[in-house]
Structure formats: C-alpha cells, structure tokens
Amino acid sequence: MSFAGNETHIPGSRSVLTRIVTIHALSLVVLAWGTFATVAHADQTPAIPTLSVLSRSATPVPFDKKGVPAGMEATPWIVKGGWRGYFLTTAYSYFCAAPDGLTGGVVLYPEYCAKVTEPVASTPWLRNYNGILSSYVLRPSSDNPIILAAVHGENKNERRGTTRIQNTVATNFSANSKFDANVCASGINDAGVYEDCWDAYFGFVSLAHQTFTPVTQYARIPFIDDGPIVWPAAGYLNSNGTQASAGVRHPTFFAADGFLYVFYLDMSPDSWGIKVARAPLSAQPSAGSFNVYNRDNFNSPALPKNFSNSSIASFYAAKGAPSSCIIGCAGNTVRFSVATITGTNSYLGVLEYATDNGKTAVALSASNDLVHWSSPVDVRTFASWSESDMHYPILMDKDGWTNTEIDINDFYVVGVGNASNPVRLHISAEVRTPALTTPPDPTPTPSTPTPTNPNRPGVGSTATSSPTIQPATTTPATASSFLEKILNGRGFRIPALVRSTDALNARTRTGTNAPAVCVVPPGTLGIILDGPMSTGDYVWWRIFYLGGCFGWSVQNYIETDWWTR
C-alpha cells in the first residue's frame, strides 16, 4: 500500500484526507501488531532493562607468576576464600592461592599453586584441551564445600612441532580429507603463525569437581572429571560422516534462584550463539542434570537421550535438544559471562564478539531474567583480534573478590591479551527497567520484543530463518494514545510510522551477516519499536511491518513523515 502522489501538498499543513488515511493505516498496523504480540506472548515476562555506560578506563594488571608455569589464555577466574583463589588456564589449569586482587597487582607463591587439570588423550572431550574457565562453590549444609568447575575441552587435529595429533571425533577421511591431521591441523605453521583447522575441531563443555578442604590443599589437587553437560544443537557429525558443527565452548557458571546456570557458545551453523542451560542446586549438579533453555522454558535435557560418557562416540551424530540463542546470535560471538547487580533484581552480562567490519569488541548487556537481554553496548573495540588485550572477558567487583556480583556504579571488566596479561576496565554504568503496564483486554498491546536469533540487513536478499519473538519491554496504555504518539511526533524515533522505499530485508539482529526474517516490498508500512543501533556502516531500527514481518532494517531504505510533505 502506498499513499505517494495521491494528495495535494500544502506547506506547513496536513490534508484531512491524508490524516484519515494515515490513521486508518496506522490502525491496521497496530491491530496486526497487537494480534501478533498476543499470540506470541500469552504470558507476560519481565521487561528488558536499558543500559547506559557513564565512564570507563583501562589499566594493565601487574601479574608476577614467580616461575609458576601457568598459562593465561583465558581470564583468571576468582574463588573467594581467606585468600583469593585463581584458576589460570590454557590447555591445562593451575589453581593458585594469593592475597592480592586484580584491582592492584598479583604476586603468586609457587608453594600455593598446583596443576589441577590437563589434557587426557584417552578422554574424547578432553583430548587436546582441559581448561577450567569458571567455577561455583557449592556449600552443602552438612558436608565440606565443593568447587564445581566449568571446563572447556577440545578434540581436534593439532600440530605440535613435528608431531601431529589426530582428532578422534571425525575419522572418515573420505568424508573430508581435512579430518586427516597430516592434511589439516591447528597449531604453529611453517611460517611461524598460529592457524586453526576448523574442519577438524570439536569443542566440548564439561563439569569437574573437587572438595575444598585442608586435606585437598583447598582444591589444589587434580579435579575429578564428570563428563559433558551440554550438546550442540546440530550434533558433531552428520549421518554421512561430515562435520555437523564445531561443537560447544567457553562455558561460564552463574548461580541464581536455586539453579546453577551455564552460559556457553553453541557453534551449530543454523543455531549459532550464546545459549544457557541450568541444573538444580538442591543436590550436587551432575553431568546429566542440566536442562537447556528453549522458547521460554528449561524443559529439555541438555544431553542426548540415554547419553553416557563411555559410549560417547555413538552419540556424535545425535542432535542436541532444540535450544534458543539468548544473545550474540550473529555467528561472531566468543564468550558471555554474567553477574548480579547488587541492590536490584537485574543482571549484567559481558560479551566478546567480532564486528561486521572485522573488529573485536567487548560489550555489556542487561537482563531481569537471565534469558532476555538488552542490545549490547560496546565498551571497548579493537582493530583486530590480534590487537585486543581483553579476550574472554568476565566481570569483577570493585574489590576484586568475585566475578558474579557487582555494583553497577563501580565495577570492572577483566580480560587477557595476546601477551597473556590481564587488563581491567573500570566502569560506572546505569541500568533502568522500563515501567510495564498492561491495557485491559481486548486492547492491542504494541510492544518491543527481542528476537533470539541473529540478523542481517541490506536490500533484496532472500529470507533465511524465522525469529523467535521475545517479550515486551514497554506497552502503551491504550491503542489510541499509541496512535497519537506516532502522529504527533516527527522523524525517526520510537514509535514512528515508516514505509520501505525499496525491497528491504528485516533481520533478526543488526548487522549484514545476520539472517533475514523476510524481504518487504517497496511501500510496506511498519512501526519502529526499537533502535537506533549503529552496526557496520548502517543505522538500524527494529520494525513491525504490516503483514506480520518483524525485524531490524537499515535506515537508508525507509522513510517517515511522508504524509506531511
């Protein structure tokens, strides 16, 4: 539908006919949106907070290992005790106790450090890498505390000098010659540069534990492996022996509301992004006790049916349970970590991802329920992965005692660079939750949902996926007040009536690499419900179009206020 060229234009005024037609069109769009939102959300969920960063400053952290042969490929994770405990991780992990915090400088004492994990060639999920990335201290009422560790594992073709290590997941070389370690392997190449062989890479997320007592030197002895706890949505192999996905990786634990949550990256091609599973803390979580999040519930086991560690090879072609991406869904995410915001019912997350133009960014996001997150706000960007000094970021409180509880006015993001030295980013921010009001039935309720999957922009490409719509952030008191708010405003804003000027993609997330939900034809009406977001070379708005399509579109190919001209 188009109104162009049908009305007389009077400078400084709006024709009565145009206003009537515009209100009618708006009513159709609002009614369609209200019906859509009602069907998609029978139950109301918490509003998504808005996040503002007020100040930030980065400082390197002096870290003297005193000869301890511990790597820091991942950011040191803190265990609170009499002293601070630190997990120092690369392909293996050391656990060290030290009096110093990352808010200043850290000096290790070799006598208080011990290697607690290392690769196990005979264990498929720990074959090349066995690194603890985060932990949670379980304190049973009658027993000794237990440290539960979230482990990143790898099974891959690897090159170590002249030695080649063969992956044991994909061994059908006729399906892909790169499964052969002599053909493709991760490691330092002949030119002295590290390169990955993703065709023969398989990541795993598993659980390990150890008691925290003097007998165990406060967990400074090898951890006990419990096995995988989540599974990639696509599985690891297809039925023909080719690679289905590169697996799951980079786990972070977080405890809330009687559950232990694990946030992790799923690298399944059609379901890429950060996902979450959880296990009840009423008993010690085990490898089979986690359920994965999908479409507003945690009802599905996170491992394939009848899974067992001893027969893992028979499950490589099994798909994981359906699962929803909660953030970082554009196929460019690295890690996500979460902390409680003290004095509130909200949570803060920190995300590392690659931008559309090849940069590496660290961003913050806020949530009220751990599954619906605000659009990320960048706090640091780097020209490339190699230039970043804040890889695998985690949150830290102002005193350097915990990674899972922060004061929003005074906290840190901590990461590591390619030189394996921590960097702390001191931040003051603000989080607000929009007021949520529900009009009486049957009034339509326009809202601002958040898609769970990634999205892409541009003009005229083919739709590739359908989004899962997430809950409303704000709702106008009545449909009539919503219409007046649109009609009395000007320009690109929330809300605004717009129409497409060309065939235009609506995408599940900002960015040209995100999947398209649909392609709307020229002249399609819609309502702006979120934005603006600046990603790549474009400004993006989230729009509900007449006909039911909902997603992010670039500002270049939409117009507003045309009825005033």
PyMOL commands that set and color helices and strands:
alter all, ss='L'
color gray80, all
select helices_A, chain A and resi 16-40+110-112+124-126+177-179+198-200+309-315+385-387+479-487+555-557+562-564
alter helices_A, ss='H'
color red, helices_A
select strands_A, chain A and resi 50-60+63-64+77-80+84-89+93-98+106-107+113-117+129-138+146-156+158-160+163-165+186-188+194-195+201-211+224-228+248-256+259-266+273-280+291-294+297-301+333-341+347-354+360-367+377-382+391-397+405-406+411-416+422-432+496-500+504-507+516-520+525-535+538-545+550-554+558-560
alter strands_A, ss='S'
color yellow, strands_A
deselect
rebuild
show_as cartoon
